[in-house]
Amino acid sequence: MTRTDYDALVVGAGPAGLTTALALAVSGLRTAIAGPPFAPDPSRPDTRTTALLRASVALLTNIGVWELCRPEAAALNIIRIIDDTGRLVRAPEVAFDSEEIGGQPFGFNIPNTALVAALYARADTLPGLDVIETKAATKIEPEDDAVTVTLAEGRNISAKLVAGADGRKSLCREAAGLSTTSWSYPQVALACNFEHADPHNNASNEFHRPAGPFTTVPLPGNASSLVWVETAPEAERLAALSSEDLAAEIEERSYGCLGPVTSVGPRATFPLSGMRVRSFAARRIALVGEAAHVIPPIGAQGLNLGFRDAAILAECAQAGNKDTGDAGSGAALRDYDRARRADVDSRTLAVDLLNRSLISGFVPFQVARGIGLHLLANLPPLRRLVMREGISPQFGLPRLMKQAVSPAYEI
Ligand SMILES: Cc1cc2nc3c(=O)[nH]c(=O)nc-3n(C[C@H](O)[C@H](O)[C@H](O)COP(=O)(O)OP(=O)(O)OC[C@H]3O[C@@H](n4cnc5c(N)ncnc54)[C@H](O)[C@@H]3O)c2cc1C
C-alpha cells in the first residue's frame, strides 16, 4: 500500500465534520480536517440551537468537548406536546418527564455558535489531529489505495479514508458517485431565540399547529430558542415583523406559558426539505451529516443523526485500521453503510410522517396521530419505552456514545 499523509481526512468543518474528525483522532487514527473556518455572515447570524440527546452528549464528553461548552447549554427535562390544530380530532397533551426514567435530562440545548467554538477549541489542541484551513476542497480523486484531495490553495493531501462532511451540496458525494433522493415541503421554519419573564423549568413545548410545529426549547436563564414552522407566506410575514410585534405573536402562540416575552434576538428562515443518499459510502469516501441526510428541523434529529454517523464511522475505520492497516477498506465502508441505513431511514420517516400528519387534510392521518398521542398520554410503560428509545436507541450504540464516566456529564 502507498504511504499516505493520513489515515483519515475529513472534508468540511461544520459541526458534523469537526465531531467526526475528533472521534477519528481519539480512536487512534492519524487524522486531518480541511475546510473553511466557521464564520457566519454578520448580516445573517446563525440563530440555530441544537437539542443534543443523551447519547450525543456522551459522545461530546468522550471526545473532550462537553466540558468546554456545558455552561452555555440548558438541560432538557420535560418535553410537552400540545395539540393546537383546532381540528375535530384533538389529541390530549402528552408530557414526557425525565423523572419517569431515572431523572437524568433527555439532553441539552446549546447555541450552534457555542458548540462549534468548543469543537474547534478541542480540535486545535488534540494531538493526532491536524486542522487545515482552506477556502475549499476543489478536487477529490479516489484511487485503489487512497483518495487525493486538492485544496483551493493548490495543496494535495492523501488519505486512506475521506469523510465527506461538506454539507448538502457535497463534492465528496459527487466524487464517490453516490446518488440521492430529495424532496421538499410547502413550509418554512423561522428560528430565533427569545427571553421571557417566567422560568422554563427546563421544559420544551411543542405546539402542533395545522401548518407545522411551534417548538420552544430551553436555553440558560429565562431564555428559550424557537423553531416555528409555517406556510411560506406566513413565515415571510413573521420574519418581517418588528421585534415587539414578533414578541407579541410568540407570546400569543405559546399561550403565555413562559410569561411575557421580553426580547427577541435575530431571526432566520429555513425552507423545509429532505434528502438522503441511497448508499452512505463508496470508493474510500464515507458521508456524514447533511452530506448524507437532510431532515426538517422537527423533533431535534438532524445533528443527532450526524453525531451517530461520526461515532459509528470512527468505530468502523478503527476496526479497518486494526485488522488490515486500512481505515478506508472495503469492509470498513460496508460496515458503515450497513450500520447507518436503518437509523437514518427510520428517523427520516418518523419526522416526515409527523409533519405530514399535521399539514394533511386527510382525516385518517389526523386520527392516527390522535390515537398515537392518546396511547402515549395514557400508557406510562409505552411512554417510558418511547423516551428511552428516543434519547439513546439501545441497539448498536457505538462505544463513543455509551454513557461517559467523566464528571463533566453530570449536571
Ligand atoms: C432551524 C434549525 C434547527 C435545528 N435544530 C436542531 C436540533 O435541535 N437538533 C439537531 O440534532 N439538529 C438540528 N438541526 C439540524 C442541524 O442544524 C444540522 O443537521 C447541522 O447543522 C448540519 O451540520 P453539518 O456539519 O452536517 O453541515 P454544515 O453545517 O452545512 O457544514 C458543512 C461544512 O462543509 C463546508 N464545505 C462545503 N463544501 C466544502 C468543500 N468543497 N470543501 C471544504 N469544505 C466544504 C461548509 O463550509 C461547512 O462548514 C436544526 C436545523 C435548523 C435549520
The ligand as a Gaussian input file, in Angstrom:
#p B3LYP/6-31G(d) Opt

LIG

0 1
 C      -33.770000      25.876000      12.493000
 C      -32.996000      24.607000      12.684000
 C      -32.961000      23.999000      13.933000
 C      -32.283000      22.791000      14.113000
 N      -32.311000      22.192000      15.339000
 C      -31.691000      21.006000      15.517000
 C      -31.741000      20.336000      16.778000
 O      -32.333000      20.818000      17.746000
 N      -31.116000      19.134000      16.902000
 C      -30.449000      18.552000      15.852000
 O      -29.898000      17.458000      16.030000
 N      -30.365000      19.172000      14.649000
 C      -30.978000      20.371000      14.446000
 N      -30.909000      20.998000      13.242000
 C      -30.101000      20.393000      12.153000
 C      -28.623000      20.804000      12.260000
 O      -28.517000      22.201000      12.361000
 C      -27.864000      20.304000      11.042000
 O      -28.024000      18.897000      10.961000
 C      -26.368000      20.573000      11.139000
 O      -26.090000      21.918000      11.299000
 C      -25.647000      20.075000       9.895000
 O      -24.269000      20.118000      10.123000
 P      -23.232000      19.605000       9.025000
 O      -21.891000      19.751000       9.642000
 O      -23.639000      18.278000       8.503000
 O      -23.427000      20.599000       7.788000
 P      -22.986000      22.132000       7.604000
 O      -23.182000      22.897000       8.857000
 O      -23.675000      22.592000       6.369000
 O      -21.418000      22.050000       7.360000
 C      -20.855000      21.740000       6.109000
 C      -19.463000      22.348000       6.075000
 O      -18.799000      21.940000       4.886000
 C      -18.104000      23.048000       4.339000
 N      -17.890000      22.771000       2.901000
 C      -18.801000      22.773000       1.893000
 N      -18.206000      22.475000       0.742000
 C      -16.885000      22.292000       1.005000
 C      -15.744000      21.978000       0.219000
 N      -15.819000      21.800000      -1.118000
 N      -14.534000      21.870000       0.840000
 C      -14.419000      22.042000       2.183000
 N      -15.468000      22.345000       2.973000
 C      -16.679000      22.472000       2.391000
 C      -19.014000      24.246000       4.628000
 O      -18.288000      25.456000       4.598000
 C      -19.480000      23.887000       6.052000
 O      -18.573000      24.363000       7.017000
 C      -31.596000      22.204000      13.025000
 C      -31.597000      22.827000      11.761000
 C      -32.294000      24.010000      11.593000
 C      -32.316000      24.641000      10.227000

